[in-house]
Amino acid sequence: MKKVFVELVPRTEEALREELQLLQENIQGIDVINVPDLLRYEVRSWQGAQIAREFFPASMPHIRAMDINLDVPLPMADYLLEHDICEVLVIEGDPPQDMMHTVYPTVSTDVIRKFRVEMPGVRVYAGIDQYRGSMREELYRIRRKLQAGAAGFFTQPFFDIRYMEIYADMLEDMKLDICWGVSPVMSKRSQSYWELKNNVVFPKNFAPTLEWSIDFARHVWEFAEKKENSVYMMPIKTNLLAYLSGVFAK
């Protein structure tokens, strides 16, 4: 396995520090903390990434493409340089729920390219959304992001090893640096969210339980190890320590 990435949502600075300390004291083997950029919280992703580096050797803020005005310099550039944050993950981003936040018709490839020009020392990763459309359409997006300068890719969470194998076969000849995503689903409500919002089709043996989520994450870990790829764990709406302790005890 190349690396283990764990995503932590920066709800508040205090809450983020508590989760980081919890992981630092109880989980061995985490390489990078990923910090998403969620507009409903005051802590921006690059601020959260700086906090994460007080506890772990590396962190990666997420950058929302639709927040970036292509006509002005990257707004977080000075902060990234000041705090020696040298990796980012560029995603499209979801539109804000209110009109208080300005967004732009900017797509990921634009921002990847902008980082390559304005911050060539920063390693830029991109997303793979295996549920967005057909595999052919997503492969086209992946190729465009590579041309723009993407150094690697993070997938959306998988819930079916067979689907992962199909995607791995499609991408094998491209020799990509891939981080395979996995996330617990702990309730029927959460399952419905993934089905309705992200078009996920869960396998027949799926169960919205901690035990199933841990067991599946272990299979993803083994899959990534065989492929010499990375794993990206997103412990959403679950007991952080219970979930990750179970996965890391594989």
C-alpha positions in Angstrom: 0.0 0.0 0.0 1.2 3.5 -0.8 -0.6 5.6 1.7 -3.6 5.6 4.0 -5.7 8.8 3.8 -8.4 9.7 6.4 -10.9 12.4 5.9 -12.0 14.6 8.8 -14.7 17.3 8.5 -13.6 20.6 10.1 -16.9 21.4 11.9 -15.1 23.7 14.4 -11.4 24.1 15.2 -12.0 22.6 18.7 -13.9 19.6 17.3 -11.2 19.0 14.7 -8.4 19.1 17.2 -10.3 16.6 19.4 -10.7 14.1 16.5 -7.1 14.6 15.4 -5.8 13.9 19.0 -8.1 10.9 19.2 -6.6 9.4 16.1 -3.0 10.3 17.0 -3.3 8.6 20.3 -5.2 5.5 19.2 -4.6 4.7 15.5 -1.2 3.8 14.0 -0.7 3.9 10.3 -2.5 7.1 9.0 -0.3 8.9 6.5 -2.4 11.9 5.4 -5.4 13.8 6.8 -7.8 15.0 4.1 -9.9 18.1 5.0 -13.0 18.9 2.9 -14.1 22.5 2.3 -17.7 22.8 3.5 -19.2 26.3 3.3 -21.6 25.8 6.3 -18.5 25.6 8.6 -16.2 28.5 9.4 -13.0 26.6 9.2 -11.8 26.4 5.6 -10.1 23.3 4.3 -6.6 24.9 4.1 -7.0 26.1 7.7 -8.0 22.7 8.8 -5.1 21.2 6.9 -2.7 23.4 8.8 -4.2 22.3 12.1 -4.0 18.6 11.0 -0.2 19.0 10.5 0.2 19.7 14.2 -0.8 16.0 14.7 0.1 14.2 11.5 3.1 14.6 9.1 0.9 15.5 6.1 -2.5 16.9 5.2 -4.5 17.7 2.1 -7.1 20.4 1.8 -9.9 20.1 -0.7 -10.4 23.0 -3.2 -13.8 23.6 -4.7 -13.5 24.5 -8.3 -16.7 26.6 -8.4 -15.2 28.9 -5.7 -12.3 29.9 -7.9 -12.3 33.0 -10.0 -10.0 32.4 -12.9 -9.4 36.1 -13.3 -7.5 36.6 -10.0 -4.7 34.7 -8.3 -5.6 31.6 -6.2 -6.9 33.1 -2.9 -5.4 30.4 -0.7 -1.9 30.5 -2.3 -0.1 32.5 0.3 -1.6 30.4 3.1 -0.5 27.2 1.5 3.0 28.5 1.0 3.3 30.0 4.5 2.3 26.7 6.1 4.2 24.4 3.6 1.0 22.6 2.4 2.2 21.0 -0.8 -0.8 18.7 -1.8 -4.4 19.6 -2.6 -7.4 17.7 -4.0 -9.4 19.7 -6.5 -13.1 18.8 -6.8 -16.1 20.4 -8.6 -18.0 21.2 -5.4 -21.7 21.4 -4.6 -23.6 24.7 -5.1 -24.1 26.6 -1.8 -27.5 26.3 -0.1 -27.9 30.0 0.1 -26.9 33.0 -2.1 -24.4 34.4 0.4 -21.4 32.7 -1.3 -20.2 33.6 -4.8 -19.5 30.8 -7.1 -18.2 30.7 -10.7 -18.6 28.5 -13.8 -15.2 27.0 -13.1 -14.5 23.3 -13.5 -11.8 21.1 -12.0 -9.6 21.1 -15.1 -9.5 24.9 -15.0 -8.3 24.9 -11.4 -5.8 22.0 -11.8 -4.2 24.0 -14.7 -4.3 27.2 -12.6 -2.4 25.5 -9.8 0.2 24.1 -12.2 0.8 27.6 -13.5 0.6 29.6 -10.3 1.9 27.0 -7.8 4.0 24.5 -9.6 5.4 23.1 -6.4 2.0 21.9 -5.2 1.0 18.4 -6.1 -2.6 18.5 -7.4 -5.0 15.5 -7.1 -8.4 15.2 -8.8 -11.6 13.2 -8.2 -13.2 10.2 -9.9 -16.9 10.0 -9.5 -17.8 6.5 -10.6 -21.5 7.2 -10.1 -21.8 10.5 -12.2 -22.4 8.8 -15.5 -21.1 6.1 -17.8 -17.7 4.7 -17.4 -16.8 6.0 -20.8 -17.8 9.5 -19.8 -15.8 9.3 -16.6 -12.7 8.0 -18.4 -12.9 11.0 -20.7 -12.9 13.3 -17.6 -10.0 11.4 -16.1 -8.0 11.9 -19.3 -8.8 15.6 -19.4 -7.7 16.0 -15.7 -4.4 14.2 -16.5 -3.8 16.6 -19.4 -4.5 19.5 -17.1 -1.8 18.3 -14.7 -3.4 16.0 -12.2 -0.8 13.9 -10.3 -3.3 11.3 -8.9 -6.9 10.6 -8.2 -9.3 10.0 -5.3 -12.5 8.0 -6.0 -15.9 8.4 -4.5 -16.6 5.6 -1.9 -17.1 2.2 -3.3 -19.5 -0.3 -1.8 -19.0 -3.3 -4.1 -15.6 -4.9 -4.7 -16.8 -6.2 -8.1 -17.4 -2.6 -9.3 -13.9 -1.6 -8.0 -12.4 -4.5 -10.1 -14.2 -3.2 -13.2 -12.9 0.3 -12.7 -9.4 -1.0 -11.9 -9.4 -3.0 -15.1 -10.4 0.1 -17.1 -7.7 2.3 -15.5 -4.9 -0.3 -15.3 -3.0 0.6 -18.5 -3.0 4.3 -17.5 -0.7 3.6 -14.5 -2.5 6.1 -12.3 -1.8 7.0 -8.7 -5.2 6.0 -7.3 -6.7 6.4 -3.8 -9.7 4.0 -3.5 -12.5 5.5 -1.5 -14.5 3.8 1.2 -17.1 5.1 3.7 -19.3 3.5 6.3 -23.1 3.5 5.8 -24.8 3.1 9.2 -28.5 3.5 8.6 -31.3 3.0 6.1 -31.5 6.8 5.8 -27.8 7.0 4.8 -28.2 4.2 2.4 -31.1 6.0 0.7 -29.0 9.2 0.5 -26.3 7.3 -1.5 -28.9 5.7 -3.7 -30.9 8.8 -4.5 -28.2 11.5 -4.6 -25.3 9.5 -5.9 -27.0 6.7 -7.9 -25.2 4.0 -5.9 -26.4 0.4 -6.3 -25.5 -1.6 -3.2 -24.6 -5.2 -3.5 -27.1 -7.9 -2.4 -25.1 -8.7 0.8 -25.0 -5.1 2.0 -26.2 -4.2 5.5 -26.1 -0.7 7.0 -24.1 -1.8 10.1 -20.8 -1.1 11.6 -19.7 -4.7 11.2 -20.5 -4.7 7.4 -18.7 -1.4 6.9 -15.6 -2.5 8.7 -15.5 -5.8 6.9 -15.9 -4.1 3.5 -13.2 -1.5 4.3 -10.8 -4.3 5.1 -11.5 -5.8 1.6 -10.9 -2.4 0.0 -7.6 -2.2 2.0 -6.5 -5.6 0.7 -7.5 -4.6 -2.8 -5.5 -1.4 -2.7 -2.5 -3.3 -1.3 -2.5 -5.8 -4.2 -2.7 -3.0 -6.7 0.0 -1.0 -4.8 -2.5 1.9 -4.6 -3.7 3.9 -1.7 -6.9 3.8 0.4 -9.1 6.8 1.3 -11.3 6.4 4.3 -14.2 8.8 4.9 -15.7 8.0 8.3 -18.9 9.9 7.8 -21.6 9.9 10.6 -20.1 7.1 12.6 -18.2 6.5 15.7 -14.7 7.5 14.5 -12.7 5.4 16.8 -14.9 2.3 16.6 -14.8 2.3 12.8 -11.1 3.0 12.2 -10.0 0.7 15.1 -11.9 -2.1 13.4 -10.5 -1.4 10.0 -6.9 -0.9 11.2 -7.1 -4.2 13.2 -7.4 -6.2 10.0 
